[in-house]
């Protein structure tokens, strides 16, 4: 039996969703898995794991550097005698590799999953700090997992991740959770605050970098000129919410944009939507919400950054547009809202692409192989 501690620095966002799905689908006859994460009110909760008999340890690493949190994590690693520590995201990898590295030769093997390599895209001071930290901590990493080919290139270009220790494992998704969802369309839309009869464009994302909801709001204002019956649903929360609210008010869109906050009924929400959109900037890995939308049979319009074009095939399963370009984004949204038959065909082909390339079984199998190889 191989013992694994899965560590994530926040219960919010795609990294936490991926970690939860991985834990739930690993072979528990081969791997004894535990979880460590903050209890910070995100879309992944302790009960997700306890219901499956998986131990979940609270670790306070969601904020700034904390010696106390680092020492608590080190005690957890030591007392648990884990074979492998799997860190999800840069903050978890910072704490996890410091804690493991301080244990000396008895440390667990360390896997670092890079869910969006954002360091090169910050300002000079923060960029220098983050890249310097990665140079110091890389030697304590036994395997790097990238979730897109574009991310592999970005990470390698920055001088990290030797080829023999870097593995590409694209996300997999439990598509059946999103396909053929039975939902009362009118009731669900009412619960979401969406007017009856509207064409519904939905985005699901954290309101924080690298997501760019402000460009989406500006694009949506242009969309309404040609499609006055359209409504925008923004599902998610985060530090940028006040900026988004301010822009919605400034553009007089309050009656046409619903900021729904954090929700756990994503399959039902996508089931009553017509188009999915994701506006984002450099630093993305492979957005899971795009895969969820494709699993739901929705056509997708998304910013063409990092790994997005490895998900969305332009003109076939959706449309990709340059980032930070409200005019281009609005044009493609109007195209999908007016060419309904082609939009439905794109959604159907998107679901087929999920079944071919982004299955949960494939992702779990490839990750388990990395774990097993580390222990040989």
BANUBA-998590 format. One record per residue (C-alpha): y, z, x; residue in three letters. Coordinates in nm, 3 decimals. Layout:
{pt {Y, Z, X}, Ala}
...
***
This chain:
{pt {0.000, 0.000, 0.000}, Unk}
{pt {0.342, -0.099, 0.137}, Unk}
{pt {0.625, 0.138, 0.043}, Unk}
{pt {0.963, -0.023, -0.025}, Unk}
{pt {1.306, 0.122, -0.102}, Unk}
{pt {1.538, -0.125, -0.276}, Unk}
{pt {1.903, -0.035, -0.210}, Unk}
{pt {2.207, -0.178, -0.390}, Unk}
{pt {2.567, -0.054, -0.368}, Unk}
{pt {2.660, -0.106, -0.733}, Unk}
{pt {2.481, -0.131, -1.066}, Unk}
{pt {2.724, -0.409, -1.159}, Unk}
{pt {2.684, -0.781, -1.101}, Unk}
{pt {2.421, -1.032, -0.999}, Unk}
{pt {2.289, -0.845, -0.696}, Unk}
{pt {2.186, -0.552, -0.913}, Unk}
{pt {2.031, -0.782, -1.175}, Unk}
{pt {1.831, -0.961, -0.907}, Unk}
{pt {1.713, -0.632, -0.757}, Unk}
{pt {1.605, -0.503, -1.099}, Unk}
{pt {1.410, -0.822, -1.174}, Unk}
{pt {1.242, -0.815, -0.834}, Unk}
{pt {1.136, -0.452, -0.877}, Unk}
{pt {1.002, -0.514, -1.226}, Unk}
{pt {0.789, -0.813, -1.121}, Unk}
{pt {0.654, -0.714, -0.779}, Unk}
{pt {0.281, -0.634, -0.772}, Unk}
{pt {0.282, -0.255, -0.793}, Unk}
{pt {-0.077, -0.254, -0.679}, Unk}
{pt {0.040, -0.392, -0.345}, Unk}
{pt {0.389, -0.241, -0.323}, Unk}
{pt {0.501, 0.113, -0.407}, Unk}
{pt {0.865, 0.047, -0.492}, Unk}
{pt {1.155, 0.289, -0.537}, Unk}
{pt {1.523, 0.220, -0.604}, Unk}
{pt {1.844, 0.371, -0.469}, Unk}
{pt {2.177, 0.285, -0.631}, Unk}
{pt {2.498, 0.445, -0.759}, Unk}
{pt {2.531, 0.548, -1.120}, Unk}
{pt {2.856, 0.356, -1.172}, Unk}
{pt {2.819, 0.238, -1.530}, Unk}
{pt {2.703, -0.117, -1.466}, Unk}
{pt {2.469, -0.356, -1.642}, Unk}
{pt {2.164, -0.217, -1.458}, Unk}
{pt {2.075, 0.142, -1.543}, Unk}
{pt {1.840, 0.416, -1.430}, Unk}
{pt {1.647, 0.382, -1.756}, Unk}
{pt {1.562, 0.021, -1.667}, Unk}
{pt {1.344, 0.166, -1.389}, Unk}
{pt {1.230, 0.498, -1.534}, Unk}
{pt {1.086, 0.317, -1.836}, Unk}
{pt {0.857, 0.133, -1.593}, Unk}
{pt {0.768, 0.444, -1.390}, Unk}
{pt {0.984, 0.342, -1.093}, Unk}
{pt {1.170, 0.624, -0.916}, Unk}
{pt {1.547, 0.568, -0.902}, Unk}
{pt {1.752, 0.780, -0.658}, Unk}
{pt {2.129, 0.811, -0.709}, Unk}
{pt {2.329, 0.727, -0.394}, Unk}
{pt {2.708, 0.739, -0.388}, Unk}
{pt {2.788, 0.426, -0.186}, Unk}
{pt {3.000, 0.234, -0.438}, Unk}
{pt {3.331, 0.343, -0.283}, Unk}
{pt {3.473, 0.355, 0.069}, Unk}
{pt {3.292, 0.479, 0.380}, Unk}
{pt {3.141, 0.825, 0.333}, Unk}
{pt {2.959, 1.025, 0.601}, Unk}
{pt {2.802, 1.243, 0.333}, Unk}
{pt {2.657, 0.940, 0.152}, Unk}
{pt {2.529, 0.800, 0.480}, Unk}
{pt {2.352, 1.125, 0.566}, Unk}
{pt {2.206, 1.150, 0.214}, Unk}
{pt {2.065, 0.800, 0.245}, Unk}
{pt {1.919, 0.883, 0.587}, Unk}
{pt {1.744, 1.189, 0.440}, Unk}
{pt {1.606, 0.976, 0.158}, Unk}
{pt {1.464, 0.725, 0.408}, Unk}
{pt {1.318, 0.997, 0.627}, Unk}
{pt {1.164, 1.200, 0.345}, Unk}
{pt {1.028, 0.893, 0.166}, Unk}
{pt {0.864, 0.755, 0.480}, Unk}
{pt {0.929, 0.401, 0.360}, Unk}
{pt {0.781, 0.102, 0.536}, Unk}
{pt {1.062, -0.131, 0.429}, Unk}
{pt {1.426, -0.084, 0.331}, Unk}
{pt {1.556, -0.385, 0.136}, Unk}
{pt {1.938, -0.387, 0.123}, Unk}
{pt {2.103, -0.602, -0.144}, Unk}
{pt {2.459, -0.708, -0.058}, Unk}
{pt {2.698, -0.633, 0.227}, Unk}
{pt {2.791, -0.276, 0.133}, Unk}
{pt {2.428, -0.171, 0.089}, Unk}
{pt {2.344, -0.341, 0.420}, Unk}
{pt {2.625, -0.151, 0.593}, Unk}
{pt {2.502, 0.189, 0.477}, Unk}
{pt {2.133, 0.102, 0.492}, Unk}
{pt {2.133, -0.036, 0.845}, Unk}
{pt {2.344, 0.249, 0.979}, Unk}
{pt {2.107, 0.501, 0.821}, Unk}
{pt {1.792, 0.323, 0.937}, Unk}
{pt {1.928, 0.250, 1.284}, Unk}
{pt {2.008, 0.617, 1.339}, Unk}
{pt {1.640, 0.705, 1.286}, Unk}
{pt {1.532, 0.545, 1.613}, Unk}
{pt {1.188, 0.395, 1.661}, Unk}
{pt {1.052, 0.551, 1.343}, Unk}
{pt {1.289, 0.358, 1.119}, Unk}
{pt {1.164, 0.135, 0.836}, Unk}
{pt {1.175, -0.241, 0.866}, Unk}
{pt {1.507, -0.364, 0.725}, Unk}
{pt {1.556, -0.666, 0.498}, Unk}
{pt {1.911, -0.777, 0.413}, Unk}
{pt {1.959, -1.002, 0.108}, Unk}
{pt {2.298, -1.172, 0.126}, Unk}
{pt {2.420, -1.212, -0.231}, Unk}
{pt {2.736, -1.402, -0.139}, Unk}
{pt {2.872, -1.406, 0.217}, Unk}
{pt {3.237, -1.325, 0.145}, Unk}
{pt {3.354, -1.191, 0.483}, Unk}
{pt {3.500, -1.521, 0.615}, Unk}
{pt {3.718, -1.562, 0.306}, Unk}
{pt {3.922, -1.240, 0.325}, Unk}
{pt {4.252, -1.194, 0.509}, Unk}
{pt {4.256, -1.163, 0.887}, Unk}
{pt {4.232, -0.783, 0.915}, Unk}
{pt {3.949, -0.735, 0.665}, Unk}
{pt {3.769, -1.047, 0.786}, Unk}
{pt {3.776, -0.926, 1.147}, Unk}
{pt {3.650, -0.580, 1.046}, Unk}
{pt {3.363, -0.713, 0.834}, Unk}
{pt {3.248, -0.971, 1.088}, Unk}
{pt {3.262, -0.713, 1.368}, Unk}
{pt {3.051, -0.473, 1.163}, Unk}
{pt {2.794, -0.747, 1.104}, Unk}
{pt {2.770, -0.819, 1.478}, Unk}
{pt {2.697, -0.451, 1.545}, Unk}
{pt {2.441, -0.413, 1.263}, Unk}
{pt {2.255, -0.745, 1.287}, Unk}
{pt {2.018, -0.616, 1.558}, Unk}
{pt {1.890, -0.356, 1.308}, Unk}
{pt {1.788, -0.633, 1.064}, Unk}
{pt {1.428, -0.753, 1.070}, Unk}
{pt {1.474, -1.024, 0.806}, Unk}
{pt {1.775, -1.188, 0.643}, Unk}
{pt {1.731, -1.343, 0.298}, Unk}
{pt {1.982, -1.605, 0.183}, Unk}
{pt {1.980, -1.725, -0.175}, Unk}
{pt {2.114, -2.077, -0.118}, Unk}
{pt {2.107, -2.340, 0.154}, Unk}
{pt {2.488, -2.342, 0.160}, Unk}
{pt {2.490, -1.968, 0.225}, Unk}
{pt {2.243, -2.012, 0.510}, Unk}
{pt {2.484, -2.259, 0.672}, Unk}
{pt {2.784, -2.029, 0.624}, Unk}
{pt {2.602, -1.729, 0.769}, Unk}
{pt {2.470, -1.927, 1.065}, Unk}
{pt {2.812, -2.083, 1.130}, Unk}
{pt {2.955, -1.732, 1.165}, Unk}
{pt {2.702, -1.665, 1.441}, Unk}
{pt {2.458, -1.447, 1.247}, Unk}
{pt {2.097, -1.463, 1.140}, Unk}
{pt {1.872, -1.618, 1.405}, Unk}
{pt {1.654, -1.887, 1.250}, Unk}
{pt {1.328, -1.699, 1.305}, Unk}
{pt {1.461, -1.403, 1.104}, Unk}
{pt {1.636, -1.594, 0.824}, Unk}
{pt {1.456, -1.691, 0.503}, Unk}
{pt {1.574, -1.892, 0.204}, Unk}
{pt {1.463, -1.739, -0.126}, Unk}
{pt {1.655, -1.877, -0.421}, Unk}
{pt {1.683, -1.657, -0.727}, Unk}
{pt {1.420, -1.676, -0.994}, Unk}
{pt {1.474, -1.585, -1.355}, Unk}
{pt {1.268, -1.472, -1.652}, Unk}
{pt {1.367, -1.777, -1.856}, Unk}
{pt {1.170, -1.667, -2.163}, Unk}
{pt {1.425, -1.388, -2.218}, Unk}
{pt {1.689, -1.654, -2.286}, Unk}
{pt {1.495, -1.938, -2.449}, Unk}
{pt {1.440, -1.949, -2.825}, Unk}
{pt {1.628, -1.625, -2.888}, Unk}
{pt {1.625, -1.534, -3.257}, Unk}
{pt {1.972, -1.418, -3.356}, Unk}
{pt {2.192, -1.420, -3.664}, Unk}
{pt {2.464, -1.655, -3.540}, Unk}
{pt {2.738, -1.541, -3.777}, Unk}
{pt {2.661, -1.172, -3.725}, Unk}
{pt {2.651, -1.199, -3.346}, Unk}
{pt {2.977, -1.392, -3.333}, Unk}
{pt {3.144, -1.135, -3.558}, Unk}
{pt {3.023, -0.855, -3.329}, Unk}
{pt {3.175, -1.042, -3.034}, Unk}
{pt {3.510, -1.092, -3.207}, Unk}
{pt {3.471, -1.470, -3.226}, Unk}
{pt {3.621, -1.649, -3.529}, Unk}
{pt {3.374, -1.824, -3.758}, Unk}
{pt {3.352, -2.198, -3.710}, Unk}
{pt {3.489, -2.198, -3.354}, Unk}
{pt {3.348, -2.399, -3.068}, Unk}
{pt {3.258, -2.121, -2.827}, Unk}
{pt {3.304, -2.146, -2.450}, Unk}
{pt {3.156, -1.842, -2.275}, Unk}
{pt {3.179, -1.703, -1.925}, Unk}
{pt {2.984, -1.402, -1.797}, Unk}
{pt {3.107, -1.254, -1.471}, Unk}
{pt {3.257, -0.955, -1.298}, Unk}
{pt {3.637, -0.965, -1.309}, Unk}
{pt {3.674, -0.944, -0.933}, Unk}
{pt {3.666, -1.164, -0.623}, Unk}
{pt {3.512, -1.418, -0.576}, Unk}
{pt {3.529, -1.487, -0.951}, Unk}
{pt {3.847, -1.669, -1.058}, Unk}
{pt {3.900, -1.607, -1.428}, Unk}
{pt {4.272, -1.670, -1.396}, Unk}
{pt {4.211, -2.039, -1.320}, Unk}
{pt {3.979, -2.048, -1.622}, Unk}
{pt {4.247, -1.900, -1.850}, Unk}
{pt {4.501, -2.160, -1.734}, Unk}
{pt {4.245, -2.436, -1.788}, Unk}
{pt {4.161, -2.304, -2.134}, Unk}
{pt {4.527, -2.323, -2.237}, Unk}
{pt {4.509, -2.697, -2.162}, Unk}
{pt {4.176, -2.735, -2.344}, Unk}
{pt {4.327, -2.599, -2.665}, Unk}
{pt {4.579, -2.884, -2.676}, Unk}
{pt {4.295, -3.131, -2.737}, Unk}
{pt {4.041, -2.893, -2.896}, Unk}
{pt {4.243, -2.649, -3.110}, Unk}
{pt {3.931, -2.503, -3.270}, Unk}
{pt {3.787, -2.371, -2.944}, Unk}
{pt {3.751, -2.003, -2.853}, Unk}
{pt {3.693, -1.847, -2.510}, Unk}
{pt {3.465, -1.545, -2.467}, Unk}
{pt {3.489, -1.352, -2.139}, Unk}
{pt {3.197, -1.112, -2.093}, Unk}
{pt {3.231, -0.867, -1.806}, Unk}
{pt {3.470, -0.617, -1.657}, Unk}
{pt {3.620, -0.527, -1.323}, Unk}
{pt {3.938, -0.451, -1.124}, Unk}
{pt {4.104, -0.782, -1.218}, Unk}
{pt {4.094, -0.716, -1.592}, Unk}
{pt {4.463, -0.613, -1.615}, Unk}
{pt {4.563, -0.939, -1.443}, Unk}
{pt {4.352, -1.139, -1.686}, Unk}
{pt {4.494, -0.953, -1.987}, Unk}
{pt {4.847, -1.015, -1.862}, Unk}
{pt {4.785, -1.389, -1.821}, Unk}
{pt {4.627, -1.417, -2.167}, Unk}
{pt {4.939, -1.256, -2.317}, Unk}
{pt {5.173, -1.469, -2.104}, Unk}
{pt {5.009, -1.792, -2.228}, Unk}
{pt {5.002, -1.667, -2.589}, Unk}
{pt {4.622, -1.691, -2.607}, Unk}
{pt {4.538, -1.347, -2.745}, Unk}
{pt {4.409, -1.493, -3.075}, Unk}
{pt {4.189, -1.743, -2.892}, Unk}
{pt {4.043, -1.540, -2.603}, Unk}
{pt {3.811, -1.242, -2.644}, Unk}
{pt {3.767, -1.008, -2.348}, Unk}
{pt {3.438, -0.854, -2.455}, Unk}
{pt {3.388, -0.623, -2.157}, Unk}
{pt {3.048, -0.527, -2.023}, Unk}
{pt {2.760, -0.613, -2.257}, Unk}
{pt {2.382, -0.593, -2.234}, Unk}
{pt {2.305, -0.848, -2.508}, Unk}
{pt {2.358, -1.150, -2.282}, Unk}
{pt {2.063, -1.355, -2.422}, Unk}
{pt {2.197, -1.317, -2.776}, Unk}
{pt {2.553, -1.394, -2.664}, Unk}
{pt {2.451, -1.712, -2.484}, Unk}
{pt {2.241, -1.814, -2.784}, Unk}
{pt {2.552, -1.838, -3.004}, Unk}
{pt {2.763, -2.018, -2.740}, Unk}
{pt {2.823, -2.392, -2.707}, Unk}
{pt {2.927, -2.430, -2.341}, Unk}
{pt {2.900, -2.201, -2.040}, Unk}
{pt {3.172, -2.199, -1.775}, Unk}
{pt {3.206, -2.020, -1.441}, Unk}
{pt {3.526, -2.040, -1.240}, Unk}
{pt {3.485, -1.901, -0.891}, Unk}
{pt {3.592, -1.936, -0.528}, Unk}
{pt {3.431, -1.949, -0.187}, Unk}
{pt {3.199, -1.660, -0.110}, Unk}
{pt {2.953, -1.713, -0.394}, Unk}
{pt {2.582, -1.712, -0.322}, Unk}
{pt {2.389, -1.847, -0.620}, Unk}
{pt {2.540, -1.718, -0.947}, Unk}
{pt {2.267, -1.572, -1.167}, Unk}
{pt {2.475, -1.616, -1.482}, Unk}
{pt {2.455, -1.994, -1.435}, Unk}
{pt {2.075, -1.970, -1.428}, Unk}
{pt {2.084, -1.754, -1.742}, Unk}
{pt {2.299, -2.013, -1.919}, Unk}
{pt {2.068, -2.298, -1.812}, Unk}
{pt {1.770, -2.097, -1.935}, Unk}
{pt {1.950, -2.071, -2.269}, Unk}
{pt {1.981, -2.449, -2.287}, Unk}
{pt {2.359, -2.452, -2.241}, Unk}
{pt {2.551, -2.721, -2.054}, Unk}
{pt {2.743, -2.570, -1.763}, Unk}
{pt {3.086, -2.636, -1.612}, Unk}
{pt {3.130, -2.456, -1.280}, Unk}
{pt {3.339, -2.452, -0.964}, Unk}
{pt {3.177, -2.650, -0.683}, Unk}
{pt {3.150, -2.371, -0.424}, Unk}
{pt {2.871, -2.253, -0.194}, Unk}
{pt {2.537, -2.266, -0.379}, Unk}
{pt {2.658, -2.376, -0.724}, Unk}
{pt {2.565, -2.742, -0.671}, Unk}
{pt {2.210, -2.629, -0.588}, Unk}
{pt {2.192, -2.501, -0.947}, Unk}
{pt {2.404, -2.748, -1.145}, Unk}
{pt {2.327, -3.118, -1.095}, Unk}
{pt {2.657, -3.290, -1.168}, Unk}
{pt {2.635, -3.524, -1.462}, Unk}
{pt {2.277, -3.423, -1.539}, Unk}
{pt {2.259, -3.050, -1.619}, Unk}
{pt {2.633, -2.988, -1.627}, Unk}
{pt {2.954, -3.063, -1.443}, Unk}
{pt {3.102, -2.923, -1.121}, Unk}
{pt {3.474, -2.922, -1.045}, Unk}
{pt {3.690, -2.834, -0.743}, Unk}
{pt {3.778, -2.463, -0.730}, Unk}
{pt {4.125, -2.342, -0.826}, Unk}
{pt {4.196, -2.664, -1.021}, Unk}
{pt {4.282, -2.582, -1.385}, Unk}
{pt {4.344, -2.947, -1.475}, Unk}
{pt {4.003, -3.067, -1.351}, Unk}
{pt {3.829, -2.772, -1.518}, Unk}
{pt {4.003, -2.840, -1.849}, Unk}
{pt {3.907, -3.210, -1.841}, Unk}
{pt {3.537, -3.135, -1.795}, Unk}
{pt {3.539, -2.868, -2.065}, Unk}
{pt {3.699, -3.112, -2.309}, Unk}
{pt {3.436, -3.372, -2.217}, Unk}
{pt {3.151, -3.138, -2.308}, Unk}
{pt {3.321, -3.013, -2.624}, Unk}
{pt {3.376, -3.367, -2.753}, Unk}
{pt {3.057, -3.540, -2.631}, Unk}
{pt {2.820, -3.312, -2.819}, Unk}
{pt {2.502, -3.517, -2.789}, Unk}
{pt {2.539, -3.552, -2.413}, Unk}
{pt {2.621, -3.181, -2.386}, Unk}
{pt {2.299, -3.093, -2.568}, Unk}
{pt {2.103, -3.329, -2.343}, Unk}
{pt {2.252, -3.161, -2.034}, Unk}
{pt {2.149, -2.823, -2.169}, Unk}
{pt {1.793, -2.943, -2.222}, Unk}
{pt {1.773, -3.085, -1.870}, Unk}
{pt {1.914, -2.758, -1.735}, Unk}
{pt {1.630, -2.562, -1.892}, Unk}
{pt {1.380, -2.806, -1.738}, Unk}
{pt {1.540, -2.752, -1.397}, Unk}
{pt {1.496, -2.376, -1.432}, Unk}
{pt {1.126, -2.422, -1.504}, Unk}
{pt {1.087, -2.644, -1.199}, Unk}
{pt {1.292, -2.463, -0.934}, Unk}
{pt {1.402, -2.115, -1.042}, Unk}
{pt {1.099, -1.929, -1.173}, Unk}
{pt {1.055, -1.556, -1.135}, Unk}
{pt {0.698, -1.606, -1.009}, Unk}
{pt {0.815, -1.820, -0.717}, Unk}
{pt {1.093, -1.581, -0.616}, Unk}
{pt {0.867, -1.274, -0.624}, Unk}
{pt {0.590, -1.452, -0.434}, Unk}
{pt {0.826, -1.561, -0.155}, Unk}
{pt {0.984, -1.214, -0.125}, Unk}
{pt {0.645, -1.040, -0.121}, Unk}
{pt {0.534, -1.273, 0.160}, Unk}
{pt {0.833, -1.162, 0.369}, Unk}
{pt {0.745, -0.796, 0.310}, Unk}
{pt {0.381, -0.853, 0.403}, Unk}
{pt {0.466, -1.047, 0.718}, Unk}
{pt {0.699, -0.772, 0.838}, Unk}
{pt {0.411, -0.523, 0.821}, Unk}
{pt {0.165, -0.738, 1.017}, Unk}
***
